[in-house]
Amino acid sequence: MQTPTLLRPAAVEPGAGIGIVAPASSARQDRITDGVERLSALGYTPQFAENALTRGPLFFAGTPQQRIADLHDAFADPETQAVMCLRGGYGSNYLLDRIDLEVFRAHPKPFLAYSDLTGLQLHLLDKLVIPAFHGPMLAADFYLEDGVHLPSFHAALAGQPYSVGAAEGLRVLKPGSASGTLYGGCLSILVTMLGTPWEPRTEGKLLFIEDVGAKPYQIDRMLWQMRKAGKLDNVTGIIFGEMLDCISPGADSDLLDKTIMSALDGFSGPIAIGLRSGHVSRRNVTLTFGVAADLHVNEETELKLLEPAVQR
């Protein structure tokens, strides 16, 4: 199954320049230093945007004007083949009404991010059909020795087929099989975007959702809101992330699983959980939103990405 309208960027090979931007919050310098060392060791050349290391005002990595200028410049820069965020945090929502879509249309590139950047990534996917690379960031994952799942990272950038399964944490909640366009991101951000001009277009998709540090009752509340907003209508299947620290102290270890199944009671498609992509404990898996995918939830649970997100 192909998606002919997908605006695929060129494949990225080791040795390529990767533009580093900070559209949301600033990062610790030691994590930046370690991240640069490990990304460079893979053969890539990190190139920092002018304001990427800015700290402030408040908890932002520069003003909205500085951050959007960096993002535009990184995509337009002929010396870089991909763009990677320092980290998430908070603040990229202030860039949404400042985006010049023509810059991204003219210079599509893999944009590696997750967390707070979900809104930006899905806006580019929804408006321009540029695939979103839900994957590791420099000072959130690359600074760790075991922070990046390298097989999916390399495969996604090179346009090679790949799949993920139990080895990447995936396990069964509700068995079955489903196909569709892979789509999603951080649940908190998906809910935050509801009712705005950048409301996510989840309907009819194969949906991946993840979060961090949200208690089970908060996950229930967000899933309730997604359902009542019609955002789970015709969704073919749902894959939850690792859901790191989404627990209630002293509660049963399976409370989150039970909460999800209760909140999604009556959902007809398969449901899996545990895929380490986004906020994770280790080896962050790169997923490409916008491509066709198959989900099989059974004894050998697997998510298979069926087409490349880049031009090989």
C-alpha positions in Angstrom: 0.0 0.0 0.0 1.4 3.4 -1.0 0.6 7.0 -0.1 1.3 8.8 -3.4 0.6 12.3 -1.9 3.3 11.9 0.8 5.9 14.6 0.4 8.9 12.5 1.1 12.3 14.2 1.9 15.5 12.8 0.6 17.1 9.9 2.5 19.7 10.8 5.0 23.0 9.0 5.0 25.8 9.0 7.7 28.0 12.0 7.2 25.1 14.2 6.5 24.6 17.5 8.4 21.8 17.5 10.9 20.4 20.9 12.0 19.8 21.2 15.8 17.0 23.4 16.9 15.2 24.2 20.2 11.6 25.1 19.4 10.5 24.6 23.0 12.6 24.5 26.1 16.4 24.8 26.7 18.6 21.8 27.7 21.4 21.2 30.1 24.8 21.8 28.6 26.3 18.5 29.7 23.5 16.6 27.9 24.1 18.7 24.8 27.8 17.9 24.9 27.2 14.2 25.3 24.5 14.1 22.7 26.8 15.8 20.1 29.5 13.3 20.9 27.3 10.3 20.3 25.5 11.7 17.2 28.9 12.6 15.7 30.2 9.1 16.5 27.5 7.7 14.2 29.0 9.8 11.4 26.5 12.7 11.3 27.5 16.3 11.6 25.4 18.3 14.1 25.0 22.0 13.1 23.4 24.2 15.7 20.9 26.9 14.7 21.8 30.4 15.8 19.6 30.5 18.9 19.5 26.8 19.7 21.5 27.3 22.9 19.6 30.3 24.2 18.2 30.0 27.7 15.1 32.0 28.6 13.0 34.0 28.8 11.2 31.9 31.4 11.5 28.2 30.6 11.8 28.8 26.8 14.8 28.5 24.6 14.5 32.0 23.2 11.6 34.1 22.1 9.0 32.8 19.7 10.6 35.0 17.0 14.1 33.4 17.6 12.7 29.9 17.7 10.7 30.1 14.5 13.5 31.8 12.7 15.8 28.9 13.7 13.3 26.3 12.5 12.8 28.1 9.1 16.6 28.5 8.7 17.3 24.8 9.6 14.9 23.6 6.9 16.1 26.0 4.3 19.8 25.3 5.0 21.4 23.4 2.1 24.1 22.0 4.4 21.6 19.9 6.4 19.6 16.9 5.4 17.6 16.5 8.6 16.4 18.6 11.5 16.6 17.3 15.1 15.3 19.0 18.3 17.4 19.4 21.4 14.5 18.4 23.7 10.8 18.9 24.2 9.7 20.7 27.4 7.2 23.4 26.6 6.7 26.2 24.1 6.5 25.0 20.6 2.7 25.8 20.6 3.7 29.5 20.3 5.3 28.8 16.9 2.2 27.3 15.2 0.7 30.5 14.0 4.1 31.8 12.8 5.0 28.9 10.5 5.7 29.7 6.9 4.5 26.5 5.3 6.1 27.4 2.0 9.6 27.0 3.6 8.8 23.5 4.6 7.1 22.6 1.3 10.1 23.8 -0.6 12.6 22.1 1.7 11.1 18.9 3.2 13.4 17.2 5.6 13.1 14.5 8.3 12.1 16.4 11.5 13.1 14.3 14.6 11.2 15.1 17.7 8.4 14.0 20.1 6.7 15.3 23.3 5.9 19.0 23.1 6.8 19.0 19.4 3.9 16.7 18.5 1.8 19.7 17.5 4.4 21.1 15.1 5.1 17.7 13.6 1.4 16.9 13.0 0.7 20.3 11.6 3.3 19.7 8.9 1.9 16.3 8.2 -1.7 17.4 8.1 -1.1 20.5 6.0 1.8 19.5 3.7 1.8 15.7 4.1 5.4 15.8 5.2 6.0 12.6 7.3 6.7 13.1 11.0 9.7 11.3 12.5 8.7 10.5 16.1 12.1 9.8 17.3 15.1 10.6 19.5 16.3 14.1 20.3 19.9 15.3 21.0 19.7 16.2 24.7 16.8 13.9 25.6 18.1 10.6 24.2 21.4 10.8 22.4 23.2 11.9 25.6 22.5 8.5 27.1 24.6 5.4 26.3 21.5 3.4 25.6 19.1 6.2 24.7 18.5 5.5 21.0 17.2 2.4 19.2 19.7 2.6 16.3 18.1 0.0 14.0 14.9 2.0 13.6 16.7 5.4 13.6 18.9 4.3 10.7 16.2 2.5 8.8 13.8 5.5 9.0 16.4 7.9 7.7 17.6 5.6 5.0 14.1 4.5 3.8 14.6 0.9 4.6 11.6 -1.3 5.7 11.5 -2.2 9.4 9.2 -3.5 12.1 9.1 -3.4 15.9 7.6 -5.9 18.3 8.2 -7.6 21.7 11.9 -6.7 21.7 10.9 -3.0 21.7 8.4 -3.5 24.5 5.2 -4.2 22.5 2.6 -6.4 24.2 -1.0 -7.4 23.9 -4.0 -5.6 25.5 -6.7 -6.5 23.0 -5.8 -9.0 20.2 -6.5 -8.5 16.5 -5.0 -7.0 13.3 -5.4 -3.6 11.7 -3.9 -1.5 8.9 -3.8 2.2 8.2 -1.8 5.3 8.1 0.4 5.6 11.2 -0.3 8.8 13.1 -0.1 10.2 16.7 2.3 11.4 19.3 2.1 12.6 22.9 -1.4 12.2 24.3 -1.3 15.3 26.5 -0.4 17.4 23.4 -3.1 15.7 21.2 -5.7 16.7 23.8 -4.3 20.2 24.2 -4.7 20.8 20.5 -8.4 19.9 20.5 -10.6 22.9 19.7 -7.7 24.8 18.0 -7.0 25.4 14.3 -4.3 22.7 14.7 -6.6 20.0 15.9 -5.1 16.6 15.1 -6.7 14.5 12.3 -6.6 11.2 14.1 -9.9 9.9 12.6 -9.5 6.7 10.6 -5.8 6.3 11.4 -3.7 3.6 13.0 -3.0 5.6 16.2 0.1 5.6 18.3 -0.2 7.5 21.6 2.2 7.9 24.5 2.8 10.0 27.6 4.9 10.3 30.7 4.2 10.8 34.4 0.4 10.9 34.0 -1.6 9.0 36.6 -4.0 6.3 35.3 -7.1 8.5 36.1 -5.5 11.3 34.0 -5.0 8.9 31.1 -8.7 7.9 31.5 -9.7 11.6 31.4 -7.7 12.3 28.2 -9.0 9.2 26.4 -12.5 10.2 27.4 -12.0 13.6 25.9 -10.5 12.1 22.7 -13.5 9.8 22.3 -16.1 12.6 23.0 -14.3 14.8 20.5 -14.7 12.1 17.9 -11.0 11.6 17.6 -11.2 7.8 17.9 -13.9 7.5 15.2 -12.9 4.9 12.7 -9.4 4.5 14.2 -8.3 1.1 13.0 -6.1 0.2 15.9 -4.3 1.8 18.9 -0.7 1.4 20.0 0.3 2.8 23.4 3.9 3.7 24.2 5.8 2.6 27.2 3.8 5.1 29.3 6.7 5.7 31.5 5.9 6.5 35.1 2.1 6.5 34.4 1.3 4.9 37.7 -0.4 5.6 41.0 1.8 5.0 44.1 0.6 2.0 46.0 -1.9 0.9 43.3 -1.9 -2.5 41.5 0.8 -2.8 38.8 -1.9 -3.5 36.2 -4.0 -0.4 37.0 -3.0 1.4 33.8 -3.8 -1.6 31.6 -7.2 -1.9 33.2 -7.8 1.8 33.0 -7.1 1.8 29.3 -9.4 -1.1 28.6 -12.1 0.5 30.6 -11.7 3.9 28.8 -11.7 2.1 25.4 -14.6 -0.2 26.2 -16.4 -1.0 22.9 -13.4 0.0 20.7 -13.5 -2.5 17.9 -9.8 -2.6 16.8 -6.7 -4.2 18.4 -4.9 -2.5 21.2 -1.2 -2.9 22.1 0.9 -1.2 24.7 4.6 -0.8 25.7 6.3 0.3 22.5 9.4 2.3 23.6 8.9 5.4 21.4 8.9 8.9 22.8 9.2 9.2 26.6 11.0 6.0 27.3 13.3 4.3 29.8 15.8 3.3 27.1 16.4 2.8 23.4 13.9 5.3 21.9 12.3 3.8 18.8 11.9 6.0 15.7 8.4 5.9 14.1 7.4 7.6 10.9 3.9 9.0 11.0 2.1 9.4 7.6 3.2 6.0 6.2 1.1 2.9 5.7 1.5 0.3 8.5 0.2 -3.0 9.7 -0.5 -3.9 13.4 -0.8 -7.5 14.5 -1.6 -8.0 18.2 -1.3 -11.6 19.2 1.3 -14.0 20.5 3.9 -12.3 18.2 2.7 -8.7 18.4 4.3 -6.6 15.7 4.0 -3.1 14.1 5.2 -3.2 10.6 5.9 0.0 8.6 5.1 -0.8 5.0 6.6 2.1 3.1 9.6 4.5 3.4 9.1 8.0 4.7 12.0 9.3 2.5 13.0 9.1 -1.1 15.8 6.5 -1.5 
